[in-house]
């Protein structure tokens, strides 16, 4: 039970990190042009 919750937490963290990375990459590519 606890382990499953931890996996879900990891998924959410990964999703947040991906969203943040995409935002940073988007801003970076915009500033490049």
BADRENSE-841125 format. One line per field, with one value per residue: residue in three letters; chain; x, z, y of N, C-alpha, C in turn. Coordinates in steps of 0.05 Angstrom, whole numbers. Each point is the difference from the previous one (the first is absolute). Layout:
REM residues N
resn <- c(ALA,...)
chain <- c(A,...)
n_px <- c(X,...)
n_pz <- c(Z,...)
n_py <- c(Y,...)
ca_px <- c(X,...)
ca_pz <- c(Z,...)
ca_py <- c(Y,...)
c_px <- c(X,...)
c_pz <- c(Z,...)
c_py <- c(Y,...)
//
This chain:
REM residues 33
resn <- c(UNK,UNK,UNK,UNK,UNK,UNK,UNK,UNK,UNK,UNK,UNK,UNK,UNK,UNK,UNK,UNK,UNK,UNK,UNK,UNK,UNK,UNK,UNK,UNK,UNK,UNK,UNK,UNK,UNK,UNK,UNK,UNK,UNK)
chain <- c(A,A,A,A,A,A,A,A,A,A,A,A,A,A,A,A,A,A,A,A,A,A,A,A,A,A,A,A,A,A,A,A,A)
n_px <- c(17,19,8,-25,-5,22,-8,-24,12,15,-22,-13,21,1,-26,2,19,-14,-22,15,10,-24,-9,21,-3,-27,4,16,-16,-18,17,2,-26)
n_pz <- c(0,19,-10,-3,24,6,-14,10,23,-6,-8,21,15,-14,2,25,3,-13,13,22,-7,-8,23,13,-12,4,24,3,-13,16,21,-12,-7)
n_py <- c(-24,0,-23,-9,10,-13,-22,3,4,-21,-12,10,-8,-23,-1,8,-18,-17,8,0,-23,-8,11,-10,-23,3,9,-21,-17,11,-1,-24,2)
ca_px <- c(-17,17,18,-16,-3,26,2,-18,13,22,-12,-9,24,11,-17,5,27,-2,-14,18,21,-11,-4,26,10,-16,10,28,-1,-12,21,21,-8)
ca_pz <- c(0,2,-24,-23,3,-6,-29,-10,6,-19,-26,0,0,-26,-17,6,-10,-30,-6,6,-20,-25,3,-1,-28,-17,5,-10,-29,-8,3,-20,-25)
ca_py <- c(24,24,0,9,29,12,-1,21,25,2,6,28,17,-1,16,28,7,1,24,22,-1,9,29,12,-4,18,28,2,1,26,21,-5,12)
c_px <- c(18,18,-15,-3,26,4,-17,12,23,-10,-7,25,13,-16,5,28,0,-13,18,23,-10,-3,27,11,-15,10,28,-1,-13,21,22,-7,-3)
c_pz <- c(0,-25,-24,1,-8,-30,-13,4,-19,-28,-2,0,-27,-19,4,-10,-31,-8,4,-21,-27,0,-3,-29,-18,3,-13,-31,-10,1,-20,-26,1)
c_py <- c(25,2,11,31,14,1,22,28,5,7,30,18,0,17,30,8,2,26,24,1,11,30,14,-2,19,28,3,2,26,22,-4,15,30)
//
